Amino acid sequence: MKNRFYVISGKGGVGKTIFSLSLALNLLSKGKKVLYNHFDQEPDEALCKSLGIPFIKLTEEECLKAYINKKLKSKVIGNWVVKAPFFNSLFNILPGLKNLVYLGYLINRLQDDPDLIIVLDSPSSGHALTLLESPSNFREILKTGALVKDINEIENLLEDSVFTKIFILFLPSSLAFHEAVELREGIINLKFVEPEMIMNSSFLKMPDLGGDTPTFLREKFVIENLVLNEYEEKFGSLKKIIPHISKTDKTALIKELNSILKRDFNDKR
Amino acid sequence: MIKGKPLEIFCGTGGVGKTTLATSRAVFLAGQKQKVLLITIDPSRRLKEILNLSEKNAGNPETVKFEGVSFSAELMTPSEAFKKIKSYKQEDLKNPILKILTKPFGGMNEILALVEVDFHLKSEKFDTIILDTPPGNHFIDFLESSKKIKDFFKKTYLDIFLFLESNKKNKTPKLLSLLVGSGIEKLLNLMDKITGKSFVSKFIESVNIVYQNRQTFLDALEIQAFLKDPRKSNWFLITSVDHNKMDEASLIKQKASPFMHKDNYFLINKCWSSYLTSWKPSSKLAKDLKKSLKERESDVIDFAAKTNINVLKFSEVFDLRTHEQIKKLSLQWEK
């Protein structure tokens, strides 16, 4: 795998964070230089540290500051802009602009260090589109200028399947799957790399319980199978399915998932 | 049984079932002969799928019939909300910047949602407005948008932009000092460098349009009074047993606490305990599974109990048909 920028999205609660951290752990174990980022959210530092996963902890404001300073080749203007009360409040009501700058910052880091891989634990679907649409929205607003150059560069990298890999996770439920399909279409409409879909926490893929399988789980299996059929009708066979892991402790969960990734998720590229 | 109030908030982290539960609540209250508006401000719009709403009605209430009851449902859209602003003129949304900002994922979602809800509250057409909010962080954005609005609409900024629009060349010394003091002129010059001239003038125009409508945005802040008043609102903080997200739930609770009051409910969705108790597995594998499933549920319930908020448990409905899910969940509100 040569991908440098992993973007993990999907409906809220499908397990993006657990998957992102497992993926980061997996890449680290292959000797890669990896940074995890939870997109403008506080990363679970204790968890990252206990797993030995380095992370980028940065607020949108700090990104904006760094970005403006870099653009205008000054150490002070960015600080000043972010502090100017008017602009502070302007950026607050324009989250799209902050998203753009954040994305630009992460991509800049990757450009500055050719060995680096970033695993982006992105916001859930609707807001992932806000994030991923931000470059084209602002290109349309700005039309020309230095920022547009950067925007084009961000978009080129998001269109490049060697550089970027987008995973969309979904739980085997109808709503989560449909949201994943919409997100996939949204990303394809933006002409970015085609996302790969992963079904997470499948009870169907757990080891067979035989005669111990209770009625409610059988009902759940029926639902999962229907979702799976719908997937296959649309996209062909689903290659990546993560079984439900019977663990509640996050560290144990991530370690277990990491070993599943090692076993079943090795891309032959 | 929990009685309907003028405004009911469904909030929580992503994927816990906010939209499904909010819909079941609307069905339940409509069954109690209440006039209900269910409005989703989550841009992922699962409500559209659940209730089969049509895209052409997006941004306005649509009448929904469900198992013999009827209520109104709306997919909030920022551009339609913008059109409800008092002095809205058609050409306003022709400004390229506003046009993009008011797209569904354009970035003004949360702020315009406040305007939309305020509009419906003031219309007094509904007994209860049920609000299905965006997940976690973005819900906090929604709550905090009032502060952002206040900050943005400070009188000083208004004067500056009105001045820039009316007279870009002749600056009076007083306004000049105001401009320098606020840093706007300096930044606009910098922006000229990065973004080009045409952007700066479109930008000034867009800020002006928004400023001319500042009263609408400021009026929308009156919603806060509703949110804080137990006679006027119910809060449902939702979490789900299949999510390992207690930290996020407590963060939302903490951020929402200035608005919360005695009629808050911790709603625990997708409970399996009623199924698990009757399951008597014999193999170790199955026993371990049962144990871990019980554990994940009791972790959530213990957490909720510690917050001193009334706890409501909703059992998971194992049915792929969302219609059946809503129907069965709506019965659980009768408890």
Interface residues (C-beta under 8 A of the other chain):
Chain A: K11 G12 G13 V14 I18 Q41 D44 K71 L72 I77 W80 V81 A84 P85 F86 F87 N88 S89 L90 N92 I93 L94 P95 G96 L97 N99 P123 S124 S125 G126 H127 L129 T130 E133 S134 N137 F138 E140 I141 L142 K143 T144 G145 A146 L147 L171 S173 S174 L175 A176 H178 E179 E182 S201 M206 P207 L209 G210 G211 D212 T213 P214 T215 F216 E219 K220 V222 I223 L226 V227 S246 K247 T248 K250 L253
Chain B: T13 G14 G15 V16 T19 T20 D42 P43 S44 R45 R46 E49 I50 P96 I97 I100 L101 K103 F105 G106 G107 M108 N109 I111 P134 P135 G136 N137 H138 D141 S145 K148 I149 D151 F152 K154 Y157 S182 G183 I184 L187 L190 K193 I194 T195 G196 S198 F199 K202 S240 D242 H243 N244 K245 D247 W272 Y275 S278 W279 P281 S282 S283 L285 A286 D288 L289 S292 L293 E295 R296 D299 F318 D319 L320 T322
